[in-house]
Every structure is written in C-alpha cells, then in structure tokens.
Amino acid sequence: MSYQVNNLIRDLKAVSNPEKAKILSGFFKSGKGQYGEGDIFLGIYVPIQKDIAKNYEQLNLKDLEFLLESKIHEYRLVALFILVSKFKKGDNKIREIIYKFYLKNVKGINNWDLIDTSAPKIIGEWLKEKPKDVLYKFANSNNLWKKRIAIISTLTFIRNKNFEDTLKISEILLQDKHDLIHKAVGWMLREMGKKDEPVLIKFLNKHATKMPRTMLRYSIEKFNKETRKYYLCLK
C-alpha cells in the first residue's frame, strides 16, 4: 500500500460519521443474508467522497485495486470515482486498460451505487462502438451484480439513441427474481422511452403482462396517468 493510499484512507476516516454509517449499513442491506452482506461503511456523504477523490486521481491501478478489494464501501466508491475520471481524461490506450481493469476487478463492484456510478461511464462508453458480448455473458450469469452491470451499461447506448442492446438484455432479465434487477431494467426502459416513446410502447405491448410489477412501474413512470393505469391493469 503506497503512502498516497494511506493519505486517502486518512482523509476518508477523518470525515467518517458513525451514525450515518449505521443508516447506510441498513440502506445498502449489509446484514447477514442480504445482498450487501459484509459491506462496512464509514458514513461519508457522496459529495465529500467525490471531493476527496479529486485529490487522488494520480493513484495507479495497483493502488485502486487495493481499494476495490476492501470491505469498506467508501474505499471502493472513491476508487471508482477515480477510475471514471481517469477513463474520461485518458486516450484510447488508457481507456482500454481501465476497461480491462474494471472487468478484472468486477468482484469488488458489488452494490448498486458502485455499478450505477461507473458502469455506463466505463463499460458503456468503451463498448459504444464495439461488440457487446461481455454484456450478454453478464446478463446470462447467475451473479446479481454482473446482471445489473449488463443492463445499466446500456444507459450510454440509450443516450446515443441506440436501443437494441437495452431491449435484448431487458428480455433476458425479464423473469429475473431480484428486485434490484427489476428496478434497473425498468429504469433503463424508462430512459429509452424518454428518447423514443413508441419503442418503449412496442416493448410493453409485447411484455407488460410478464414483467414484474416493479419493473413495469419504473418503466411507465413518465407516461400520463391514463396510460400508466392501462398498463398496470394488465398485471
């Protein structure tokens, strides 16, 4: 562990909040048998973490790997803030290195905020004009977080009005049992609908009766009251 990582850890611990940590532990379901089991929180607000991350963007990948292997949630989140910044500022060679590093360390990217913060900005950006096989591999895996990475990464494609992979991965995850996948898929479908409502309506007309209710509710949030009522009555 380098002295820079030691300094980063010192800075994070200096702004830790035990009361906030207790709240976050419950919010992110870190109890036994829950999806975030084993996660440890320092209780630091996200804007503060972002400010601290800006001071350590020089950390190398070995340092970031150390942070991503930690059980402390904020260490991993700050590492991802730094990775996203490095990716954004880097040339194509650096971006490829960071993309591969992300996949190598995906085990540490294991809660919804960690994924939502980073997957579209690294995985989605890198794969924008490239084959997307890894997303389908993740979507068909038995790993909750890989499945969430698969669908959330497509947010980048949606913003570029490319909906094909969002639609295909949503179909793969349509019968998934986990609430976090229902929310993620519904969210991406809603974002797609904001860009092209007829595409979303076509998807819903085909799948609404089979969609988990949470997924459906998320996907139709931007519709008017009558349209939302119509689709909810199909369930």
N, C-alpha and C positions, 0 to 999 in steps of 0.2 A: 504494500500500500504506500503510495507516494505521499510526500508532505502536503501536496495540493489537496489530495483526498482527505487527509487529516484536517486540513483547514476547512474544507467544505463541511465535513461532519461536525466540526466545532461550531461553525456558523449556524448549521441547522439545529443543533442541540441548544444553542443559545436562545433560540426563539420558540422552543418547544412549549407546549401547553398541555399539561396532564389532563385537565378537564375536557378540553377539545379532543384529546386523544381517545378518551372513553367514548365520546359521542361518535367519532369516526370509526372506532372498532365495531360499534353496533351497526352503523350505517353501511359499512362495507362488509358486513357479515363475516367477521373474522373468528367467530366461535367454532367449537368442535362440530364437525359435520356440515358446516356452512361453506358456501362457495369460496370465501376468502380465508378459510381456516389457516391459522398460523401467522397471518399478517400482523405486524406490530406497527403502531402509529406513534408519532411524536406529537401530533396535534398542531400542525402548521397550516395556515391558510395558503391556498394555491397561489395567489398573487405574490406572497412573500417568497414562496419556493421559486417562482419564476424570476424574481429579482435576484435571488441568490445564485440561481443557475447562470445568469448572465455574467457573473463574476468568475465563472469556472469553465467557460467554453473552450479553454485551452487543454482541458483534460484529454488524455489519449484514450484509445479504446480499451486498453488494459485496465485503466482506472474505472472506466464506465462499466466494464464487465464486472469488476469487483462490486460496484454499487448495485448492479442488476441482480447479483447473486444474494444480496442482503434480504433478510426478512422484514427489514424496516421499509415500509411503504414509501415514505418520502424520499429515501435514498434512490429508489427505483424511478420514482416520478421525476425527480430532478435530473437523473441520468438521461431520461427520455427527452426532457426539455432541451438538454444539451445536444443530444443526438439529432433532434429535429432541426435545431439551429445550424449544426454542422452540415447536415444534408442540404438545407436551403441555400447555404452560402458556398457549398462545395462545387467543384466541377464534376463532370460525368464520372471520372475515375473514382473520386472520393465518394460520390453518391452510390456507386456500385459496391464499394467496400462497406459503407454503412448499411445498405440494404442486406447484404450477406451477413453482416454482424448482427443485425436485428433478427434474422431468421435463426442464426446460431444460438442466440440468447432469448429465444421466444419463451422459454420456461419461466423467465423472470417477469414477463409481461403478462401478468396473470390476475388482473382485475379490470373492471370495465372502464375506469377512468384512465388507466395506463394505456389501454388499447385505443380509446376514443381520442386521446391526446396525440397519439403517434402514428397509428396505422395508416390513416389516409395521407398523412404528410410524408411518410417514408415509403411504405409498401405501395399505396395507391399511386403516388407520384412516380415511383420507379417503374411500375408496370403499366403506366398510362398508354404507352405505345408499344408494349411488348406482350408476348404470350403470358397468359394468366393462369397457367396450370397449377401453380402453387396455391392459388385461392381455392380452386376446386378440390385439391388434395386436403386442404384445411377444412373446407366446408363438409367434406365427407368423413372427416375424422371423428373420433369419439371424445375429443378434447373440447370442452366448453369454450376456452379462450381462443383456440385456433379457429373455431367456427365463428366467433364474434369478429376476429381479425378479418376473416374472409369477407363477411358482409360489410363491415364498417369501412374497409379499404375501398370499397366501391363508391364511397362518397365523392372521391376525387373524380371518378369517371362521370358520375351524375352531374357534377359541376361543369363538366365539359360536354354535357348533353349526350353522353354515351351510356345507354341504359341496359344494354344486352347482358352484361355480367351481373348487374343487380337483379334483373329478372330471373336469370338462370339459378343464381345462388339462393335467391328467395324461394324458388321452387324446391331446391334441395333441402332447405331448412324449414319448409312449411309445416312439417309434422314434428319438429323438434319439441322436446318436453320442457325445456328450461325457459323460465320467464325472461331471463336476460337476452336470450336469442329472440323471443317473441318481440321484445321491445326494440332490439336492434334492427330486425327485419322491418318492423312497422315503421320505424324512424326513417330507414333508407327509402322505403316505398313512398312515404310522405314527401321526402325531399325530391324524389323523382317526379311525383305528382305536381310539385310546385314548378317544375321545369316543363312538364308535359302532362297535363291532366288526362287527356284521352288514353295515354299509355297506361296510366295507373287504373283508370276505369276498366280498360280491357282486361288487365290482370285481375282486378277484383271480381269482375263478372265471371271469370273462369274459376277463381279460387276462394272467394269470400266464404262460402259455406264450409270450407275445410280449414280455414285459418283459425288458429287460437284467438280467442276474443281480444286479448291484449294486443296482439299483432294487428288485428283488424282495427281496433280503436285508434291505435297510434297512426295507422296508415291513412285514416279518413279525417284526421283532426282538422284539416284545412278546408274541408267541404262545408257547404251550408248545412243548416240544421236538418232540413228535409232529406238531403242526400245521406247524411250520417245516419239518420233514423232508418232509412231504407235498407242500408247495408247491415246495420245492427239487427234488424228484424229478420234477416236471412239466417242468423245464427239460431 
